[in-house]
Every structure is written in structure tokens, then in C-alpha cells.
Amino acid sequence: MTPPQRRCLRSVVRGAGAYLPPTVVTNRELAERVDTSDDWIVQRTGITRRHLAGEGETTSTLALAAAEAALRDAGLSGADIDLVIVATSTPDYTFPSVATQVQAGLGMHGGVAFDLQAVCSGFVFAVATADKFLASGSHRRALVIGAETFSRLLDWEDRTTCVLFGDGAAALVFEAEEGEGTVHDRGVLTSHLRSDGRHCDKLRTDGGPSATGTVGQVRMNGRDVFRHAVGMVTDVVTDAFAITGLTARDLDWFVPHQANRRIIEASAEKLGIDPAKVVVTVDQHANTSAASIPLALSVALADGRIRRGDLVMIEAMGGGFTWGSALIRW
């Protein structure tokens, strides 16, 4: 006789939303101010354009717009949310957090709101964190946002980094729902997070409030980042498969951090994932750090690729190094 499965709370996606600043800068336009070319950027990264925040736009305004869109999609209001987590490395201020600014903008007077900083892995870390809150029963609905204005950290004289990044925000609404405790449940099935501070000098900013009293600018050893990215992201994906008993063939969609098309393709090939199942949007908005995965999800949801019941793997690697994955049944 088969023993009954243990029922559990799952973090199920209720809605999604995104916001990109209206200012678009193409590679050709960027080549007019930086020693680069459209061919050079496309061949090395797959990027064709990026969105840049304009005057009066900040990480919190982008995050709030994405949050409002996600709530509309879910048919909910700010009053229905009791947890807000914003993944960002570019907050408006050292404090208060972007999350509390979003909380105020939504008219929320209860619950808890905080920022999480894991650079490009931030959204995966935030999803995993929200899932722990919801699965424990302590909170009912979470708004998880990735939002960045990375353009404000760039050295526009450094063509190796300034061409890579853009600004944007996107959000998911999660709700705790009871599941059967199997891989057929909707919601977050498993998440795996890693970090290794030995590599902090390979992708960093050269300033900060405690060290220099400045914001600093992005500095990166691109070759080392590429080499580590392909190896690191595969271990957290294979861990997810091992713990669930699923395989790459079971995936409907693979939605990786949108940093570089070559990294995305190499990672998918190493994992044995069909290229037709890989969502790639880096060409449209460049690397938006913690916002890149939810932006890619929003695109794939809007065009009908991701549907209810689909098995979706998200993964990312960021400065620190940090890396992680989450397996979600939509």
C-alpha cells in the first residue's frame, strides 16, 4: 500500500508585471558615444538595445510600476499583500529600503517589506526567501520584485561594461496554497542557493558608503565571469533535478539570468536543455541584473509561451559570487 503524500503549502504564482523606462538606446546610438560597434556588441553578448532610466525615474519608481502591474494581473491590491521583497543592488538611498517605498506607494500599512542584495542572483534569492515565508504559514501573499537602475553604476568610458547593462523592473505575486507535496503541485517546488566570496574581485563596484563614501562604478573581469558562470549555474540546476527526480526533458521552459546570450546557450547545452525551451530576452533589454529574470518571465507570459501547469526553471549568477535556481510549476 502506497503511503499518503504529506500535504504542504506551496508558493503559487498569481500574477506578473513589468516596467521598462521609455528611453531606449540601441547599439548604434551607443557607438556614437563609446568606442564600440553594433557588430562587436551583438557578436559577444547578443544585446541589441537597452532601456535607461530618465530624469525623475529611480529604482523605487520602476519597482512600484512593476508591482502595480503584477497586482492588476493578479486581481489584487496592496492591501492583499503581507510581504514585499525587492531584489536590487541599486537602491534609491542607502536607507530606507526600496521595498518600504513600494509598500508606501501601494498604500500598504501592514505586513513586512525589505530589500535583498545578491546582485544578478537577487531575484532567485528573493523567490527562495519569499517561499520560506509562505511555506511556513507565517505570511499569505508575497510581492517579489527585481528592480535596477544599473546605468547609474556604469563607467561610460569603459566599453567592456557599459554596453552590457540596462534598467528595468518586474514582479511576481505569490500566494500560499495547499498542495499534495508532489512535483505535480503548482508553485515553487525547490530552490537552491550558493555563494563564494573568494571571487568578489571578479565582479564588483569600486566604491560604497563604508569604503569610499561614494556609489562606485561596475568593474568586471569578463573572461573569468563567463568561465565561472557556465559551471556554477549548472550545479544548482542539477541539484534541483536530483531532489525532485525530474530531468531537463521534463522542463517546459528554462529562464536564465539574461546577461549574455553565449552564457545562456553554453549553460543550456551543458545541461542538455532543448534550445527551443530557452527563453532569451537579453537582446531586448540587456543585463538588468536582478530584474532580468522576471522581465524575461513577463515577456514569455505575455506572448503565451508560459502557461498554467508548465514547469519552469529559473537560474542566475551574480557578483560575490552568488548563484541559485528555483523550479516552479506555473
C-alpha positions, -999 to 999 in steps of 0.1 A, spaced: 0 0 0 14 34 -10 17 58 20 -3 90 16 17 121 5 23 148 30 2 179 21 21 212 23 19 248 15 32 259 -19 41 294 -32 19 297 -63 23 325 -89 -9 346 -90 3 375 -112 32 391 -131 40 426 -142 69 446 -157 81 481 -164 108 493 -187 117 530 -189 106 546 -222 142 557 -232 157 531 -255 194 532 -265 204 510 -294 239 497 -301 243 521 -330 233 550 -308 257 538 -281 285 536 -306 282 573 -312 294 580 -276 316 549 -269 344 532 -289 323 502 -299 300 489 -327 268 471 -331 285 441 -346 310 439 -317 282 440 -290 259 416 -308 286 390 -315 299 390 -279 266 394 -260 235 391 -282 224 426 -270 208 450 -295 194 476 -272 188 486 -236 163 508 -216 177 536 -195 160 554 -166 154 591 -173 151 621 -151 128 616 -122 130 578 -126 146 558 -98 147 521 -88 117 526 -65 95 543 -92 104 514 -116 96 488 -89 63 505 -80 52 505 -116 60 468 -120 43 460 -86 11 477 -97 11 458 -130 16 425 -112 -12 432 -87 -35 442 -116 -27 409 -133 -34 390 -100 -67 409 -94 -54 421 -61 -45 453 -43 -17 464 -20 -39 456 10 -40 419 0 -2 416 3 16 410 36 52 405 23 72 427 -1 108 417 -11 127 438 -36 159 424 -51 182 452 -60 218 464 -60 208 500 -69 185 514 -42 174 550 -43 191 555 -9 214 536 14 182 536 35 152 535 36 148 503 15 132 503 -19 107 478 -5 93 502 21 90 529 -6 70 504 -27 49 495 4 40 531 9 33 537 -28 9 508 -27 -9 521 3 1 492 25 0 498 62 7 463 74 29 433 66 67 435 62 89 449 34 126 446 29 154 447 2 176 417 -7 210 422 -23 226 394 -42 233 413 -74 222 394 -106 211 364 -85 189 387 -64 155 377 -79 162 340 -74 173 346 -38 141 367 -32 119 340 -46 135 314 -24 132 337 6 95 345 0 88 308 -5 102 301 30 78 327 45 48 314 26 55 277 30 59 282 68 24 297 70 36 330 85 25 350 55 -2 345 29 8 366 -2 41 380 -13 51 406 -39 86 397 -52 103 424 -73 135 427 -92 143 463 -99 175 481 -110 189 513 -124 223 498 -132 230 526 -157 238 548 -126 267 525 -117 284 524 -151 316 539 -163 306 552 -197 342 553 -208 346 515 -202 332 499 -234 336 464 -219 309 470 -192 288 500 -202 274 482 -232 261 453 -212 236 468 -188 202 484 -188 174 495 -164 140 479 -156 118 462 -131 94 432 -130 74 415 -103 56 383 -94 28 379 -69 29 346 -49 1 331 -28 4 303 -3 -19 274 -14 -21 238 -2 -5 212 -24 -2 175 -24 35 175 -17 44 161 -52 62 175 -82 28 179 -98 18 207 -74 17 243 -87 42 267 -71 78 267 -61 89 230 -59 125 236 -48 152 262 -47 190 261 -43 213 290 -34 251 293 -33 278 319 -27 316 320 -27 332 352 -16 366 342 -28 356 356 -62 343 390 -51 370 409 -70 359 395 -104 326 414 -105 322 444 -81 319 481 -78 349 502 -68 330 522 -42 305 521 -14 293 541 16 317 525 41 347 520 19 348 552 -1 317 572 7 307 570 -30 284 548 -51 313 534 -72 312 520 -107 310 485 -121 343 467 -126 343 432 -142 367 406 -154 345 393 -182 366 362 -191 366 349 -155 329 357 -151 320 338 -182 340 308 -172 326 305 -137 290 313 -148 286 283 -170 300 259 -144 283 274 -113 247 277 -126 247 240 -137 253 227 -102 222 244 -87 201 232 -116 212 196 -114 206 198 -76 170 208 -83 166 178 -107 182 154 -82 159 164 -53 127 163 -74 135 133 -96 129 155 -127 152 159 -156 159 185 -183 134 167 -206 106 175 -181 111 212 -183 88 233 -204 108 264 -201 143 274 -189 145 311 -180 181 320 -170 195 353 -160 197 375 -191 234 386 -190 249 372 -222 235 351 -250 267 330 -252 265 322 -214 228 313 -218 235 290 -248 265 273 -232 246 267 -199 216 252 -217 239 229 -238 258 217 -208 225 209 -190 211 191 -220 182 215 -224 165 218 -258 173 253 -272 136 257 -281 128 257 -244 151 285 -235 137 320 -230 161 346 -243 153 384 -240 188 398 -234 186 413 -269 156 434 -259 167 449 -225 204 439 -220 215 428 -185 192 443 -159 207 424 -130 181 413 -105 153 425 -129 164 403 -158 147 370 -149 112 385 -140 114 406 -172 121 375 -192 92 357 -175 69 387 -182 77 385 -219 72 347 -221 39 351 -202 27 379 -224 34 361 -256 17 329 -244 47 307 -241 45 301 -204 11 286 -194 -6 273 -163 9 239 -153 42 245 -172 74 235 -154 98 265 -153 134 266 -142 149 300 -133 186 304 -125 212 332 -122 247 340 -111 259 374 -98 287 393 -81 300 379 -49 299 353 -65 263 343 -58 242 318 -78 210 299 -74 180 282 -90 143 278 -84 120 252 -100 84 265 -104 53 248 -116 32 277 -131 
